[in-house]
Amino acid sequence: MSTDLGASVAVIGAGFSGLAAAAMLKREGVDDFVVLERADDVGGTWRDNTYPGAACDVPSQLYSFGFDLNPNWSRSFSPQQEIWDYLRDSARRQGLLPHVRLGHELLDARWDDTAGAWRLETTGGPVSARVLVNAAGPLSEPAVPALPGLASFAGTTFHSGAWNHEHDLTGRRVAVVGTGASAAQFVPCIQPDVERLYVFQRTPPWILPRADRAVTALEQWLYARVPPLQRLVRSAIYVGRESYVLGFTVDQRIMRVIQRAALRHLERQVPDPALRAKLTPDYTMGCKRIVLSSDYYPALGRDNVDVVTEPIDRVTRDAVVTADGTAHEVDTIVFGTGFRATQPPIADRIRDADGRTLAGAWRERMRAYKGTTVAGFPNLFLLLGPNTGGGHTSVVLMAEAQIRYLREALRFMRGYGVVAVDVRPEAMERYDAAVQRRMERTVWTRGGCRSWYLDENSRNTTLWPSFVGGFRRRTRHFDREAYRVDARPRVDVPSALP
């Protein structure tokens, strides 16, 4: 595209949060907005993560848009394909697809202070917009450890977030690096097919049974014809999930009760005492992400599986060598090592008026006012930004709360003829300090583990340390007193908000 695509709002990413933001704009009567998506379809995480067994670990009824519930979920925990289909169908129902620009990866975004607009460069051409909404998501860039010798490996390597379906694992000798939520889903699926499976475990996860079941045809019929019933079920699940916060952030002794249930699950499924010892965590439950699985432990006990707890020293042409000198001969390495949640690459592509990147502003640590706005970056709104992750519930709820805050900001700008809003540094600092003070009392900080929730300085910059309800109250209104407001006449910019 050679000509500049002008818009009032540009949304980066067409996953859950990006589509929810777009749907809000449609409801507000804003038609000149675009959703910039680097891939060839909408869906975000649920488009990309196609590994065997991929599914959500949040109940289906809660893991959906509040404005577009799905009465047809087939299971209590939805599989990947079904969630992706739901997102695509919802985008069509909401009339969002005409606004989506596929194949438009953001290369650079810079605030033009003279014009009061964002100037974007994408793989599909330039874009200008009054407001920039980053909905790229914290789990969009796979993290692969820099193992010595990995480049010399002669076999096949890939990350679970970019599964290589062309590579048949039947009869292969496979190394799985990482034992988090993704590995717990794909390991049981590939174990029956491979010749040998080495699971390299740094820290064992706490695992609870996955209470998954098929949703009956009667339930689907009732949800479709009596929507208040489905909302009631959703609300009950929401309240139940909110109760987890008590153990995570109020009194960690509560977690001991749940730990006993997890230990019973481990004892029932792993009769071998040596293997059970390897799989028993030595930190407080909740410190790392709790895994839900009823088939991971049995898979690890099969004759063709070895759980390796020695640290990886290096990779050779045909083996993974551990610190004790053992060479585990493999022809495939699968990384289940998560994502770059605390160092999002897109932060290197967003610049203020002086050219400073968002990553530069976050050099010390990621922080944002209400997880949404960053001082020095006017009219930039982050969805699922710093400290908005859900350690206990659906992140869709957090994103929708932020989108309501965005809506109120846009209404304020429209109503008062405001060109730009920029959160005051002191407001952002006070907010971040309050969040971090509260974080000090949580299991994520005091639980005795190292997790992907923490940045390189051991600060939790990913999770919200309290109830979702509290965050929703904080984002109900746009608090203009926390912002510097630019109300000068608009010049040389795309059409403004209606």
C-alpha positions as CSV (number, residue, x, y, z in Angstrom):
1,M,0.0,0.0,0.0
2,S,1.7,3.2,-1.1
3,T,-0.8,5.8,0.3
4,D,-1.2,6.7,3.9
5,L,-4.2,4.9,5.5
6,G,-5.8,7.5,7.9
7,A,-7.8,6.5,10.9
8,S,-9.0,7.9,14.2
9,V,-7.9,4.8,16.0
10,A,-5.4,2.1,15.1
11,V,-5.5,-1.1,17.0
12,I,-2.4,-3.4,16.8
13,G,-3.4,-7.1,17.0
14,A,-6.6,-9.0,16.2
15,G,-6.6,-11.4,19.1
16,F,-9.1,-11.4,22.0
17,S,-8.3,-7.8,23.3
18,G,-7.9,-6.3,19.9
19,L,-11.2,-7.6,18.6
20,A,-12.9,-6.5,21.9
21,A,-11.5,-3.0,21.4
22,A,-12.7,-2.9,17.8
23,A,-16.2,-4.1,18.9
24,M,-16.3,-1.3,21.5
25,L,-15.4,1.3,18.7
26,K,-18.2,-0.1,16.6
27,R,-20.7,0.3,19.4
28,E,-19.5,3.9,20.0
29,G,-20.2,4.7,16.3
30,V,-16.6,5.1,15.4
31,D,-16.2,3.9,11.8
32,D,-12.8,5.2,10.8
33,F,-10.6,2.8,12.8
34,V,-8.3,0.0,11.6
35,V,-7.1,-3.2,13.2
36,L,-3.5,-4.0,12.1
37,E,-2.8,-7.8,12.1
38,R,0.6,-9.2,11.1
39,A,-0.8,-12.7,10.3
40,D,-3.2,-13.9,7.6
41,D,-6.2,-14.3,10.0
42,V,-7.6,-13.0,13.2
43,G,-7.3,-15.0,16.5
44,G,-4.0,-14.1,18.1
45,T,-2.8,-16.7,20.6
46,W,-5.5,-19.1,19.6
47,R,-4.6,-18.9,15.9
48,D,-0.9,-19.4,16.6
49,N,-0.8,-22.1,19.3
50,T,-1.9,-25.2,17.4
51,Y,0.2,-27.8,19.3
52,P,-1.4,-31.1,20.1
53,G,-3.8,-30.9,23.0
54,A,-3.9,-27.1,23.0
55,A,-6.8,-25.9,25.2
56,C,-7.7,-23.2,27.7
57,D,-7.2,-23.7,31.4
58,V,-9.9,-21.1,32.2
59,P,-13.5,-22.4,32.1
60,S,-15.1,-21.7,28.7
61,Q,-18.0,-19.7,30.1
62,L,-15.6,-17.2,31.6
63,Y,-13.1,-17.2,28.6
64,S,-15.3,-15.3,26.2
65,F,-16.5,-11.8,25.5
66,G,-19.0,-10.4,27.9
67,F,-20.8,-8.8,25.0
68,D,-20.9,-12.0,22.9
69,L,-21.4,-15.1,25.0
70,N,-21.2,-18.5,23.2
71,P,-23.9,-20.9,24.1
72,N,-22.3,-23.7,22.0
73,W,-19.1,-24.5,23.9
74,S,-18.6,-28.2,23.6
75,R,-16.5,-28.6,26.7
76,S,-16.1,-27.0,30.1
77,F,-12.5,-26.1,29.1
78,S,-12.5,-25.2,25.4
79,P,-10.0,-26.7,22.9
80,Q,-7.8,-24.3,20.7
81,Q,-9.7,-24.8,17.5
82,E,-13.1,-24.1,19.1
83,I,-11.8,-20.8,20.7
84,W,-10.3,-19.7,17.4
85,D,-13.5,-20.5,15.5
86,Y,-15.4,-18.4,18.2
87,L,-13.1,-15.4,17.7
88,R,-13.5,-15.5,13.9
89,D,-17.3,-16.0,14.2
90,S,-17.5,-13.1,16.7
91,A,-15.5,-10.8,14.4
92,R,-18.0,-11.5,11.7
93,R,-21.0,-11.0,13.9
94,Q,-19.7,-7.7,15.2
95,G,-18.9,-6.4,11.7
96,L,-15.2,-6.1,12.4
97,L,-13.6,-7.8,9.4
98,P,-13.9,-4.8,7.1
99,H,-11.7,-2.9,9.5
100,V,-9.0,-5.6,9.8
101,R,-5.9,-5.2,7.7
102,L,-4.2,-8.6,7.5
103,G,-0.5,-8.8,6.7
104,H,0.1,-5.4,8.3
105,E,2.9,-6.0,10.8
106,L,3.9,-2.9,12.8
107,L,7.5,-1.9,12.0
108,D,7.6,1.4,13.7
109,A,5.2,3.8,15.4
110,R,6.2,7.4,16.4
111,W,4.2,10.1,18.0
112,D,4.1,13.3,15.9
113,D,3.7,16.0,18.4
114,T,3.1,18.8,15.8
115,A,0.2,17.0,14.3
116,G,-1.0,15.3,17.5
117,A,-1.1,11.9,15.8
118,W,0.7,8.6,15.6
119,R,2.7,7.9,12.4
120,L,3.0,4.1,11.8
121,E,5.0,2.1,9.3
122,T,3.7,-1.3,8.6
123,T,4.5,-4.1,6.1
124,G,1.3,-3.1,4.4
125,G,2.2,0.6,4.2
126,P,2.0,3.8,6.3
127,V,-0.9,4.5,8.7
128,S,-1.8,7.7,10.7
129,A,-4.1,7.7,13.7
130,R,-5.1,9.9,16.5
131,V,-5.1,7.1,19.0
132,L,-2.9,4.0,19.1
133,V,-4.1,0.9,20.9
134,N,-1.5,-1.8,21.5
135,A,-3.3,-5.2,21.7
136,A,-0.4,-7.3,20.6
137,G,-0.7,-9.4,23.8
138,P,1.9,-10.5,26.3
139,L,2.0,-14.1,25.1
140,S,2.7,-13.4,21.4
141,E,6.5,-13.8,21.1
142,P,7.9,-17.3,22.0
143,A,10.9,-17.4,24.3
144,V,13.7,-19.8,23.3
145,P,16.6,-20.2,25.7
146,A,20.1,-19.5,24.3
147,L,21.5,-23.0,24.9
148,P,25.2,-23.4,24.0
149,G,25.6,-25.3,20.8
150,L,21.9,-25.1,19.8
151,A,22.9,-23.7,16.3
152,S,24.9,-26.9,15.7
153,F,22.0,-29.3,16.2
154,A,21.4,-31.3,13.1
155,G,17.9,-32.2,13.9
156,T,14.6,-30.3,14.0
157,T,13.8,-27.7,16.6
158,F,10.6,-25.7,17.2
159,H,8.6,-23.9,19.9
160,S,5.2,-25.1,21.1
161,G,3.9,-21.6,20.1
162,A,4.9,-22.3,16.4
163,W,4.4,-26.1,16.2
164,N,5.9,-27.8,13.1
165,H,3.0,-30.0,11.9
166,E,5.1,-31.1,8.9
167,H,7.5,-32.8,11.2
168,D,6.2,-36.3,12.0
169,L,7.2,-37.3,15.5
170,T,6.4,-41.0,15.1
171,G,9.4,-43.1,16.0
172,R,11.5,-40.0,16.9
173,R,13.8,-39.4,19.8
174,V,12.4,-36.2,21.2
175,A,13.6,-33.7,23.8
176,V,11.0,-31.5,25.5
177,V,12.6,-28.5,27.2
178,G,10.2,-26.9,29.7
179,T,7.4,-28.3,31.9
180,G,4.8,-25.5,32.1
181,A,1.2,-25.4,31.0
182,S,1.8,-26.0,27.3
183,A,4.1,-29.0,27.8
184,A,1.6,-30.5,30.2
185,Q,-0.9,-30.5,27.3
186,F,1.3,-31.7,24.4
187,V,3.5,-34.2,26.2
188,P,0.6,-36.7,26.8
189,C,-0.4,-36.3,23.1
190,I,3.0,-37.1,21.6
191,Q,4.2,-39.7,24.1
192,P,2.5,-42.7,22.5
193,D,4.0,-42.0,19.1
194,V,7.7,-41.2,19.9
195,E,10.4,-43.8,20.4
196,R,12.0,-41.9,23.3
197,L,10.9,-38.8,25.1
198,Y,13.2,-36.8,27.4
199,V,11.4,-34.2,29.4
200,F,13.9,-31.7,30.7
201,Q,12.5,-30.2,33.9
202,R,14.0,-27.3,35.8
203,T,11.2,-26.8,38.3
204,P,8.2,-29.2,38.7
205,P,4.8,-27.5,38.5
206,W,2.0,-27.9,41.0
207,I,-0.7,-29.9,39.2
208,L,-4.4,-30.3,40.0
209,P,-6.8,-32.6,38.2
210,R,-8.4,-31.0,35.1
211,A,-12.2,-31.2,35.7
212,D,-13.1,-31.1,32.1
213,R,-16.3,-32.6,30.7
214,A,-18.5,-32.4,27.7
215,V,-21.2,-29.7,27.8
216,T,-24.6,-31.5,27.3
217,A,-26.9,-30.7,24.4
218,L,-29.5,-29.7,27.0
219,E,-27.2,-27.1,28.5
220,Q,-26.4,-25.7,25.1
221,W,-30.1,-25.5,24.3
222,L,-30.9,-23.7,27.6
223,Y,-28.0,-21.2,27.1
224,A,-29.1,-20.4,23.6
225,R,-32.8,-19.8,24.6
226,V,-32.3,-18.5,28.1
227,P,-29.3,-16.2,28.0
228,P,-29.7,-15.0,31.6
229,L,-29.1,-18.6,32.7
230,Q,-25.7,-18.6,31.0
231,R,-24.8,-15.3,32.5
232,L,-25.7,-16.7,35.9
233,V,-23.4,-19.7,35.4
234,R,-20.7,-17.3,34.2
235,S,-21.1,-15.1,37.3
236,A,-20.9,-18.2,39.6
237,I,-17.6,-19.2,37.9
238,Y,-16.3,-15.7,38.2
239,V,-17.0,-15.5,41.9
240,G,-15.4,-18.9,42.5
241,R,-12.3,-17.8,40.6
242,E,-12.1,-14.6,42.5
243,S,-11.9,-16.6,45.8
244,Y,-8.5,-17.9,44.7
245,V,-7.1,-14.4,45.4
246,L,-7.4,-15.0,49.1
247,G,-4.7,-17.7,49.0
248,F,-2.6,-15.9,46.4
249,T,-2.5,-12.4,48.0
250,V,-4.1,-12.4,51.5
251,D,-3.1,-15.6,53.4
252,Q,-0.8,-18.1,51.8
253,R,-1.8,-20.7,54.5
254,I,-4.9,-21.2,52.4
255,M,-2.7,-22.6,49.7
256,R,-1.7,-25.5,52.0
257,V,-5.1,-27.0,51.7
258,I,-5.0,-26.9,47.9
259,Q,-1.4,-28.2,48.0
260,R,-2.6,-31.3,49.9
261,A,-5.1,-32.0,47.1
262,A,-2.3,-31.6,44.5
263,L,-0.1,-34.0,46.5
264,R,-2.9,-36.6,46.6
265,H,-3.3,-36.2,42.8
266,L,0.5,-36.8,42.4
267,E,0.5,-39.8,44.7
268,R,-2.5,-41.4,42.9
269,Q,-1.0,-41.0,39.5
270,V,2.7,-41.6,40.1
271,P,3.3,-44.8,42.0
272,D,7.1,-44.8,41.4
273,P,8.6,-43.0,44.5
274,A,11.7,-41.9,42.6
275,L,9.7,-40.3,39.9
276,R,7.3,-38.8,42.4
277,A,10.2,-37.2,44.2
278,K,11.3,-35.5,41.0
279,L,7.8,-34.2,40.4
280,T,7.2,-32.8,43.9
281,P,7.6,-29.0,44.1
282,D,9.5,-27.4,46.9
283,Y,7.8,-24.0,46.7
284,T,4.4,-22.7,47.8
285,M,1.6,-23.5,45.4
286,G,0.7,-20.6,43.2
287,C,4.2,-19.1,43.1
288,K,4.4,-20.5,39.5
289,R,1.4,-21.0,37.3
290,I,-0.8,-23.9,38.5
291,V,-1.2,-26.5,35.9
292,L,-4.5,-28.4,35.3
293,S,-4.0,-31.9,33.9
294,S,-5.3,-35.4,34.4
295,D,-3.0,-37.1,31.9
296,Y,0.5,-35.4,32.2
297,Y,1.6,-37.5,35.2
298,P,0.6,-40.8,33.7
299,A,2.5,-39.9,30.5
300,L,5.7,-39.2,32.4
301,G,5.4,-42.7,34.0
302,R,5.5,-44.5,30.6
303,D,8.4,-46.8,29.8
304,N,9.6,-44.6,26.9
305,V,9.8,-41.4,29.0
306,D,12.6,-40.0,31.1
307,V,12.2,-37.0,33.3
308,V,15.6,-35.3,33.4
309,T,16.3,-32.9,36.2
310,E,20.0,-32.3,35.6
311,P,20.5,-28.8,34.1
312,I,21.2,-28.6,30.4
313,D,24.9,-27.9,29.7
314,R,24.9,-27.7,25.9
315,V,23.5,-29.1,22.7
316,T,25.6,-31.1,20.2
317,R,24.9,-32.2,16.7
318,D,22.7,-35.1,17.9
319,A,22.2,-34.8,21.6
320,V,21.3,-32.7,24.6
321,V,24.1,-32.9,27.2
322,T,23.4,-32.3,30.8
323,A,25.6,-31.0,33.6
324,D,26.5,-34.5,34.7
325,G,28.0,-35.2,31.3
326,T,25.2,-37.5,30.1
327,A,24.5,-37.1,26.3
328,H,20.8,-37.7,25.6
329,E,20.7,-38.6,21.9
330,V,17.7,-36.9,20.2
331,D,16.7,-35.9,16.7
332,T,14.0,-33.3,17.7
333,I,13.9,-30.6,20.3
334,V,10.6,-29.0,21.3
335,F,10.7,-25.9,23.4
336,G,7.8,-25.5,25.9
337,T,9.5,-22.5,27.4
338,G,6.8,-19.8,27.3
339,F,6.8,-16.3,25.9
340,R,8.6,-13.0,26.3
341,A,6.1,-11.6,28.7
342,T,8.4,-9.2,30.6
343,Q,10.2,-8.0,27.4
344,P,7.6,-7.6,24.7
345,P,9.5,-7.0,21.4
346,I,6.8,-4.6,20.1
347,A,8.0,-2.1,22.8
348,D,11.1,-1.6,20.6
349,R,8.8,-0.4,17.8
350,I,6.8,2.3,19.6
351,R,8.5,5.7,20.0
352,D,7.7,9.0,21.6
353,A,8.1,12.3,19.9
354,D,11.9,12.3,20.7
355,G,12.4,8.8,19.3
356,R,12.7,7.1,22.7
357,T,11.3,3.6,22.5
358,L,8.7,2.2,24.9
359,A,11.3,-0.5,25.7
360,G,13.7,2.3,26.6
361,A,11.2,3.8,28.9
362,W,10.8,0.4,30.5
363,R,14.6,-0.2,30.8
364,E,14.3,-0.3,34.6
365,R,11.0,-2.2,34.6
366,M,7.7,-2.3,32.8
367,R,5.1,0.0,34.3
368,A,2.0,1.8,33.2
369,Y,-0.8,3.7,34.8
370,K,-3.6,1.2,35.4
371,G,-1.7,-1.1,33.1
372,T,-2.9,1.1,30.3
373,T,-1.1,4.4,29.7
374,V,2.6,5.4,29.9
375,A,3.9,8.8,30.6
376,G,5.5,10.5,27.6
377,F,3.5,8.4,25.1
378,P,0.3,10.5,24.4
379,N,-2.8,8.7,23.1
380,L,-1.2,5.3,23.5
381,F,-3.3,2.7,25.3
382,L,-2.0,-0.7,26.2
383,L,-4.4,-3.7,26.6
384,L,-3.1,-6.4,28.9
385,G,-0.1,-4.2,29.7
386,P,2.0,-4.3,32.8
387,N,0.4,-5.9,35.9
388,T,-2.9,-6.8,34.3
389,G,-2.4,-10.5,34.0
390,G,-4.8,-12.9,35.8
391,G,-3.1,-15.3,38.1
392,H,-6.4,-16.8,39.0
393,T,-9.0,-15.9,36.3
394,S,-9.7,-14.9,32.8
395,V,-7.6,-12.1,31.3
396,V,-10.5,-11.3,29.0
397,L,-12.1,-9.7,32.0
398,M,-9.1,-7.5,32.6
399,A,-8.9,-6.5,28.9
400,E,-12.6,-5.6,28.9
401,A,-12.1,-3.4,32.0
402,Q,-9.2,-1.6,30.2
403,I,-11.4,-1.2,27.1
404,R,-14.1,0.5,29.1
405,Y,-11.4,2.9,30.4
406,L,-10.3,3.5,26.8
407,R,-13.9,4.2,25.8
408,E,-14.3,6.8,28.6
409,A,-11.0,8.4,27.5
410,L,-12.3,8.7,23.9
411,R,-15.6,10.1,25.1
412,F,-13.7,12.7,27.1
413,M,-11.5,13.6,24.1
414,R,-14.5,13.9,21.8
415,G,-16.6,15.8,24.2
416,Y,-14.0,18.4,25.1
417,G,-12.2,18.7,21.7
418,V,-9.0,17.2,23.2
419,V,-6.2,16.4,20.8
420,A,-4.1,14.3,23.2
421,V,-4.0,12.9,26.7
422,D,-0.7,12.0,28.4
423,V,-0.6,10.4,31.9
424,R,1.4,12.5,34.4
425,P,4.7,10.8,35.4
426,E,3.9,11.3,39.1
427,A,0.5,9.6,38.7
428,M,2.1,6.6,37.0
429,E,4.8,6.3,39.6
430,R,2.3,6.5,42.5
431,Y,0.2,3.8,40.9
432,D,3.1,1.5,40.2
433,A,4.5,1.9,43.7
434,A,1.1,1.0,45.2
435,V,0.9,-2.1,43.0
436,Q,4.4,-3.2,43.9
437,R,3.7,-2.7,47.6
438,R,0.7,-4.9,47.4
439,M,2.7,-7.4,45.3
440,E,5.2,-7.9,48.2
441,R,2.6,-9.8,50.2
442,T,1.7,-12.2,47.4
443,V,2.6,-15.8,46.8
444,W,4.2,-14.8,43.5
445,T,6.8,-12.8,45.4
446,R,7.1,-14.8,48.6
447,G,6.4,-18.3,47.3
448,G,10.0,-19.4,47.0
449,C,10.2,-19.9,43.2
450,R,11.4,-18.2,40.0
451,S,8.7,-17.8,37.4
452,W,7.9,-16.1,34.1
453,Y,5.8,-13.6,36.1
454,L,9.1,-12.0,37.3
455,D,11.4,-9.8,35.3
456,E,15.2,-10.0,35.4
457,N,15.2,-7.9,38.6
458,S,12.7,-10.3,40.3
459,R,9.9,-7.8,40.1
460,N,6.4,-9.0,39.2
461,T,5.5,-6.8,36.3
462,T,2.9,-9.1,34.8
463,L,0.1,-9.9,37.3
464,W,-2.6,-7.9,39.0
465,P,-2.2,-8.5,42.8
466,S,-5.8,-8.4,43.8
467,F,-9.4,-9.1,42.8
468,V,-10.5,-8.4,39.2
469,G,-13.4,-6.5,40.7
470,G,-11.0,-4.0,42.2
471,F,-9.3,-3.4,38.9
472,R,-12.7,-3.0,37.2
473,R,-13.6,-0.3,39.8
474,R,-10.4,1.5,39.1
475,T,-11.0,1.6,35.4
476,R,-14.7,2.5,35.4
477,H,-14.1,6.2,34.8
478,F,-11.4,8.2,33.0
479,D,-9.7,10.2,35.7
480,R,-8.6,13.2,33.6
481,E,-6.8,14.8,36.6
482,A,-4.1,12.2,36.2
483,Y,-3.4,13.4,32.7
484,R,-1.9,16.3,30.8
485,V,-4.5,17.4,28.3
486,D,-3.7,19.0,24.9
487,A,-6.7,20.9,23.6
488,R,-5.0,22.9,20.8
489,P,-6.7,23.1,17.3
490,R,-6.2,20.0,15.2
491,V,-3.9,20.3,12.2
492,D,-2.8,18.0,9.4
493,V,-4.3,14.8,10.8
494,P,-6.8,12.2,9.8
495,S,-10.5,12.7,10.6
496,A,-11.2,13.0,14.3
497,L,-13.5,11.0,16.4
498,P,-17.1,11.7,15.7
